[in-house]
């Protein structure tokens, strides 16, 4: 996939890398602002926003999550961040119960 594209920008960052490699490079501090990432289907991403590499990292994580969700076949590919039901303050529970009984 990466061999079909070349990064064309003023300061050419070289050959594009895949999303997983790019995320690992940025997280490890091994990437520079010329990093070129292959998103597939002849699309590339750069650290060209005002947040630089951290902005690119967030965009790549979001792109990866959306791609996984799109590929999920009726099952959620995203794991819940909570291990159980969220806790509710007793006052909030009493207000919701009161609203439920009034309706």
Backbone as numpy.savetxt, mean C-alpha at the origin, in Angstrom:
# Nx Ny Nz CAx CAy CAz Cx Cy Cz
8.79 -9.01 -17.06 7.98 -7.82 -17.06 8.84 -6.57 -17.06
9.82 -6.52 -16.16 10.64 -5.32 -16.03 11.47 -5.06 -17.28
11.80 -6.11 -18.05 12.63 -5.90 -19.22 11.87 -5.23 -20.37
10.55 -5.15 -20.31 9.76 -4.50 -21.35 9.72 -2.99 -21.21
10.13 -2.48 -20.07 10.00 -1.05 -19.80 11.36 -0.46 -19.49
11.53 0.78 -19.83 12.71 1.49 -19.37 12.21 2.75 -18.68
12.88 3.14 -17.63 12.47 4.32 -16.88 12.94 5.56 -17.61
12.01 6.39 -17.98 12.35 7.60 -18.69 12.02 8.81 -17.81
13.04 9.35 -17.22 12.92 10.57 -16.45 14.27 11.24 -16.49
14.36 12.51 -16.17 15.62 13.23 -16.33 16.82 12.53 -15.68
16.69 12.11 -14.44 17.78 11.40 -13.77 17.41 9.93 -13.76
17.75 9.24 -14.84 17.34 7.85 -15.02 17.84 6.97 -13.88
16.90 6.26 -13.24 17.24 5.41 -12.11 17.65 4.00 -12.52
17.74 3.73 -13.79 18.14 2.40 -14.24 16.94 1.51 -14.46
17.20 0.22 -14.43 16.14 -0.75 -14.67 15.13 -0.75 -13.53
13.85 -0.88 -13.86 12.83 -0.91 -12.81 12.89 -2.20 -12.00
12.51 -2.11 -10.75 12.44 -3.28 -9.87 10.97 -3.56 -9.55
10.67 -4.79 -9.14 9.28 -5.13 -8.82 8.88 -4.50 -7.47
7.60 -4.53 -7.18 7.06 -3.88 -5.98 7.67 -4.44 -4.70
7.73 -5.75 -4.58 8.24 -6.36 -3.35 9.69 -5.97 -3.10
10.49 -5.98 -4.16 11.90 -5.59 -4.03 12.01 -4.13 -3.63
11.20 -3.28 -4.27 11.25 -1.86 -3.96 10.86 -1.58 -2.51
9.80 -2.23 -2.04 9.38 -2.05 -0.65 10.48 -2.48 0.30
11.08 -3.62 0.02 12.17 -4.12 0.87 13.36 -3.15 0.86
13.69 -2.62 -0.31 14.82 -1.69 -0.42 14.57 -0.41 0.37
13.36 0.14 0.24 13.05 1.39 0.94 13.04 1.16 2.45
12.42 0.06 2.89 12.35 -0.23 4.32 13.74 -0.45 4.92
14.65 -1.03 4.13 16.01 -1.29 4.62 16.91 -0.07 4.50
16.42 0.97 3.82 17.24 2.17 3.63 18.24 2.03 2.50
18.02 1.07 1.61 18.94 0.81 0.50 18.52 1.46 -0.81
17.50 2.29 -0.80 17.00 2.89 -2.03 17.35 4.37 -2.06
17.52 4.88 -3.27 17.69 6.33 -3.40 16.49 6.91 -4.13
16.46 8.22 -4.25 15.28 8.86 -4.83 15.14 8.66 -6.33
16.08 7.96 -6.95 15.99 7.65 -8.38 15.37 6.28 -8.63
14.88 5.62 -7.57 14.31 4.29 -7.68 13.13 4.29 -8.65
13.11 3.31 -9.53 12.04 3.14 -10.51 11.39 1.79 -10.23
10.05 1.79 -10.07 9.34 0.57 -9.68 8.37 0.16 -10.79
8.44 -1.09 -11.19 7.54 -1.65 -12.19 6.23 -2.05 -11.53
5.13 -1.38 -11.91 3.82 -1.69 -11.36 3.06 -2.70 -12.22
3.62 -3.08 -13.33 2.94 -3.99 -14.24 2.19 -3.23 -15.31
1.88 -3.87 -16.37 1.16 -3.30 -17.51 1.80 -2.01 -18.00
3.13 -2.03 -18.08 3.94 -0.91 -18.57 3.76 0.38 -17.78
3.48 0.25 -16.49 3.38 1.40 -15.60 4.54 1.38 -14.61
5.07 2.53 -14.33 6.16 2.64 -13.37 5.84 3.72 -12.35
6.51 3.65 -11.21 6.33 4.65 -10.15 7.70 5.12 -9.70
7.74 6.38 -9.28 8.97 7.00 -8.79 8.72 7.68 -7.46
9.79 8.07 -6.82 9.71 8.86 -5.59 9.69 10.33 -5.99
8.65 10.73 -6.71 8.62 12.09 -7.26 7.67 13.03 -6.52
7.02 12.55 -5.48 6.13 13.41 -4.71 6.89 14.21 -3.67
6.20 15.06 -2.95 6.86 15.90 -1.95 7.38 15.09 -0.77
6.87 13.86 -0.57 7.32 13.02 0.54 8.46 12.09 0.15
8.89 12.14 -1.08 10.04 11.35 -1.53 9.83 9.85 -1.39
10.84 9.18 -0.87 10.80 7.72 -0.75 9.71 7.25 0.19
9.43 8.01 1.25 8.37 7.59 2.18 7.00 7.66 1.51
6.79 8.65 0.67 5.55 8.73 -0.10 5.43 7.58 -1.09
6.54 7.26 -1.75 6.56 6.12 -2.68 6.26 4.83 -1.94
6.86 4.66 -0.77 6.62 3.45 0.03 5.14 3.30 0.35
4.49 4.37 0.76 3.07 4.30 1.08 2.24 3.98 -0.15
2.59 4.59 -1.28 1.86 4.30 -2.53 2.04 2.85 -2.94
3.25 2.33 -2.80 3.50 0.93 -3.16 2.75 -0.03 -2.26
2.73 0.25 -0.97 1.98 -0.60 -0.04 0.49 -0.58 -0.39
-0.03 0.59 -0.69 -1.43 0.70 -1.07 -1.73 -0.03 -2.37
-0.83 0.12 -3.34 -1.00 -0.56 -4.63 -0.98 -2.08 -4.44
-0.06 -2.55 -3.60 0.03 -3.99 -3.33 -1.25 -4.49 -2.67
-1.78 -3.74 -1.71 -3.00 -4.16 -1.02 -4.19 -4.18 -1.98
-4.32 -3.15 -2.80 -5.43 -3.12 -3.76 -5.32 -4.25 -4.77
-4.11 -4.56 -5.20 -3.91 -5.66 -6.13 -4.31 -6.99 -5.50
-3.92 -7.18 -4.24 -4.30 -8.42 -3.55 -5.81 -8.51 -3.36
-6.44 -7.39 -3.04 -7.89 -7.39 -2.86 -8.60 -7.68 -4.17
-8.09 -7.15 -5.27 -8.70 -7.38 -6.58 -8.57 -8.83 -7.01
-7.49 -9.48 -6.61 -7.27 -10.87 -6.99 -8.02 -11.85 -6.10
-8.48 -11.38 -4.94 -9.19 -12.26 -4.01 -10.48 -12.73 -4.66
-10.73 -14.02 -4.61 -11.91 -14.59 -5.25 -13.03 -14.80 -4.23
-13.67 -13.70 -3.86 -14.78 -13.81 -2.93 -14.37 -13.92 -1.47
-13.10 -14.14 -1.22 -12.61 -14.22 0.14 -11.77 -13.00 0.40
-11.80 -12.55 1.61 -11.02 -11.38 1.96 -9.54 -11.75 2.03
-8.73 -11.07 1.22 -7.30 -11.28 1.26 -6.62 -10.43 2.31
-7.40 -9.56 2.92 -6.84 -8.66 3.92 -7.16 -9.21 5.30
-6.15 -9.34 6.10 -6.33 -9.85 7.46 -6.74 -8.70 8.36
-7.71 -8.94 9.20 -8.17 -7.92 10.13 -7.03 -7.52 11.04
-6.96 -6.25 11.36 -5.89 -5.76 12.25 -6.24 -6.01 13.71
-7.49 -6.35 13.99 -7.89 -6.62 15.36 -8.04 -8.12 15.55
-7.66 -8.59 16.71 -7.75 -10.02 16.96 -9.14 -10.42 17.45
-9.92 -9.50 17.94 -11.26 -9.80 18.44 -12.17 -8.61 18.25
-13.26 -8.60 18.97 -14.17 -7.47 18.89 -13.56 -6.25 19.56
-13.77 -5.09 18.99 -13.23 -3.90 19.64 -13.96 -3.63 20.95
-13.24 -3.12 21.91 -13.85 -2.80 23.20 -14.72 -1.56 23.09
-15.75 -1.51 23.88 -16.65 -0.36 23.86 -16.81 0.16 25.28
-16.69 1.45 25.41 -16.85 2.07 26.72 -18.28 1.81 27.20
-18.47 1.53 28.51 -19.81 1.24 29.03 -20.83 2.35 28.77
-20.39 3.61 28.80 -21.31 4.72 28.52 -21.81 4.69 27.07
-20.92 4.36 26.17 -21.30 4.27 24.76 -22.28 3.12 24.57
-22.02 1.99 25.22 -22.92 0.84 25.13 -24.31 1.18 25.64
-24.40 1.92 26.76 -25.71 2.28 27.31 -26.44 3.26 26.38
-25.72 4.18 25.75 -26.35 5.12 24.81 -26.89 4.35 23.61
-26.10 3.43 23.07 -26.56 2.65 21.91 -27.75 1.77 22.29
-27.73 1.19 23.48 -28.87 0.39 23.92 -30.11 1.24 24.04
-29.98 2.46 24.56 -31.12 3.37 24.71 -31.67 3.74 23.33
-30.80 4.00 22.39 -31.24 4.34 21.03 -31.93 3.16 20.37
-31.44 1.95 20.63 -32.03 0.75 20.06 -33.45 0.55 20.58
-33.66 0.83 21.87 -34.98 0.63 22.48 -35.96 1.72 22.05
-35.47 2.93 21.76 -36.34 4.02 21.32 -36.82 3.81 19.89
-36.04 3.11 19.10 -36.38 2.93 17.68 -37.42 1.91 17.47
